[in-house]
Amino acid sequence: LLQGPLRNSQMRVGLNGGWNDSVLPRYYFLNEDNKDAMTDTDIRGSIDGLILGSNAQTWSNQMGGAGRMKLSQLLDMYYSERGVLNSNVRACQRITQFNSMFTPDQIFQQSYAFSGVLELELPPAVNVEDAGLQTFNSMAVQKLISYVATMQDNQCSFGSTTYTNQAQVSKIVTPGVNLYLVIDFSYDYIDAIRIASQLAEKLEVSRFTGNISVINARDATVVVNSTNNILDMYANFTRDNYTRSQRGFDLARIVRDVGAILQTRLYLDQQLNTAGGPSTVVLIVPSTTAVVNDNDKNYIYSRLNDLKKNVPDARFMFLNPGAKDKFSSFVQDSSKDVFTLALTDIPTSVDPVVTRLKQIPRRVINPACSYNFNSGTTTSNLAFRTYIEPVGGVQYFRIHPNYFFKTSGGTIKITSTSGRTLNICQSRVNTLPGNNSQSDTCRQITSDTYQIYINNACGDTTLSSCNPFYFSISVVPTTSTSGMYCTDDNCRYPDSVQVDIRQDGLTCASGALSCLRNTSLLLLVSVLLHQLFNS
């Protein structure tokens, strides 16, 4: 209607552009000025709307009727690798789906119907007869179909995601980590925010997955308090806040103050009676000039050793722009927990970190232990619920020996509350059970309960040499989605599988109390607790 009367067959369909930054895209610019042309963004959005609108009723019926699926869930599924339910409909295949789902005549009918409405909004002096509407729409549709065939869209990482094609889908390990990002503010701000952004985006920080905090590596100031809203990170980790903060690196201060934050979180778990949840990881990003004072090393090793015993599920990692061995002595596993940072390619540097973070098992804890591990406190019928990705989803868990040392008669009971069949594997050796390890014990359950028995599991060994219990929960593929809807507010997707993990008989044990006798640390923890409950 806008181009046809003036340009006729020369009408323009398609106008591309680019982002201001390939790592931290915030602004999209068109390559040329043509206010009447349909941009690539318009085309993609229109195709997505057509695909979603054409399938919405089918998906709604599939989930049991209206109200079973939220719009946010529909969009989340469509703009992810998993696709909508078991339909394999997803944005990374929009061009293929557009060509296979709609004929040129169907596109013409959609365009023609809308132009009839739009024509009423034109100035009164403009009048396009019906024959003209049809002609202009016919030309526009032909040009659209030709242009769509040339568009370069992001490709899917893997092929079909239907429930029956499990062999083609690698395990989709849903992120589940509370990340404490400790960064040296000596970096240029744009590099620092790129690192934080890549981690937050690729870990899918949200209330369904986990939180992120950003902490200054010089004075341990919390710049972004633990949040599951990625917008909070961008709102607080600003250039202004960054440039006004201290620069530098103090590892002794980090392990002292961040360690106190971790202890405070265990106290919060006690107050909320939290029986499990995301893993806890401290990722430290030094600059090239960062050094560790030799006089501080003994204290750092001692403090890390105490944290390992009193905050057993916390893990320290380093993303270092220099040699890996510079910080390898400060982590539990130097071959897996130290990574190399290349500022020239931050996304590639962050990828192995994210892969590793997804491999850290989630926590199953006795919340009564808090950070001081008072003995004699035993759990009874305490449970928490988790939600598992239905298409190739798997979650890994760990029960640290601090919670079962000398325990007799303890149990972990796993039940599917969605009627879906689960595959559960356990091991005392393999941290990721279910990957065909000979040490794994696996069984499928549907309506029954899987039990892990904990009875004198450490024998005569010491606490430090006793192996944890590891277990994994994955969903067995099915072709039917009838009645498979999740209406819980904590369900990320309408077909998420609800799983209850119930514990009995977990106790408290710790091999370190020295950090709790330190008056300054106790004072710091008390201050943090005061801030936490008054924020």
Disulfide bonds with the S-S distance in Angstrom:
Cys92-Cys156 1.97
Cys369-Cys508 1.98
Cys425-Cys442 2.00
Cys458-Cys466 2.05
Cys486-Cys491 1.53
